[in-house]
C-alpha cells in the first residue's frame, strides 16, 4: 500500500517502493494498491506490470485533500495522514483485501497506516524515516508564524508513530540513526532495511577525469 504510484522514479519513496516490489516479486505475488492526487504517468502500468499481478489506483483531488486538512483541525491525527485518508477509499481497500486474501500487507509510511491499522492481518509498516524528529528540526528553525502549526504536527506525528508501533507487529526503517531518534520503548524491534544502489543502472565509467567536484 503506497501513497503514490511508484513511477516515474522521481521521489525517494517511489524509488524505494519500486525496487522493493521488483525484488519481492521474485518470490511472491504482488498486488499493488496506490493512491494518487495527480494523473498517473502513461508509462506506469507498463513499467510495473512485470512485477505485480494487479494494480489498483485510488485517485483523489487536491481540493478533496485540502478539505480533509481543514476538517482535521478538529482531530488529533497528523495532517499528513488526513491529506491521504478517505473513508470511502478505506472501504474500497478493505473490500479489495477481502477479495485478494493476501498473506501479508506491506504499508509504506505512516500516512497509509490508517487504512489497515484495525485489520487483523499480518502486516508491516515501513516508517522510512523518523518523521517526528524531522518536524522538530523544522520547528526549531522555522519562522515564528509557522512554529505553532509545526509543533502541533510534531506532537501528533510522534504520538501516531508510537501508536502504530503497537498495531503493526513488523516495522522497518532505512537507518539505525533514524531508528534511534524514536523515543518510545521497543524501538529496537524496528528492522533496518537500508536503501541501496542499482549497480545495473549506475556503472563505473572509464572516461578520464576532467573535474574535481565538492558537495558541501
C-alpha positions, 0 to 999 in steps of 0.5 A, a space after each residue: 500500500 503506497 501513497 503514490 504510484 511508484 513511477 516515474 522514479 522521481 521521489 525517494 519513496 517511489 524509488 524505494 517502493 519500486 525496487 522493493 516490489 521488483 525484488 519481492 516479486 521474485 518470490 511472491 505475488 504482488 498486488 499493488 494498491 496506490 493512491 494518487 492526487 495527480 494523473 498517473 504517468 502513461 508509462 506506469 502500468 507498463 513499467 510495473 506490470 512485470 512485477 505485480 499481478 494487479 494494480 489498483 489506483 485510488 485517485 483523489 483531488 487536491 481540493 478533496 485533500 485540502 478539505 480533509 486538512 481543514 476538517 482535521 483541525 478538529 482531530 488529533 491525527 497528523 495532517 499528513 495522514 488526513 491529506 491521504 485518508 478517505 473513508 470511502 477509499 478505506 472501504 474500497 481497500 478493505 473490500 479489495 483485501 477481502 477479495 485478494 486474501 493476501 498473506 501479508 500487507 506491506 504499508 509504506 509510511 505512516 500516512 497509509 497506516 490508517 487504512 489497515 491499522 484495525 485489520 487483523 492481518 499480518 502486516 508491516 509498516 515501513 516508517 522510512 524515516 523518523 518523521 517526528 524528529 524531522 518536524 522538530 528540526 523544522 520547528 526549531 528553525 522555522 519562522 515564528 508564524 509557522 512554529 505553532 502549526 509545526 509543533 502541533 504536527 510534531 506532537 501528533 506525528 510522534 504520538 501516531 508513530 508510537 501508536 502504530 508501533 503497537 498495531 503493526 507487529 513488523 516495522 522497518 526503517 532505512 537507518 539505525 540513526 533514524 531508528 534511534 531518534 524514536 523515543 518510545 520503548 521497543 524501538 529496537 524491534 524496528 528492522 533496518 532495511 537500508 536503501 541501496 544502489 542499482 549497480 545495473 543502472 549506475 556503472 563505473 565509467 572509464 572516461 578520464 577525469 576532467 573535474 574535481 567536484 565538492 558537495 558541501 
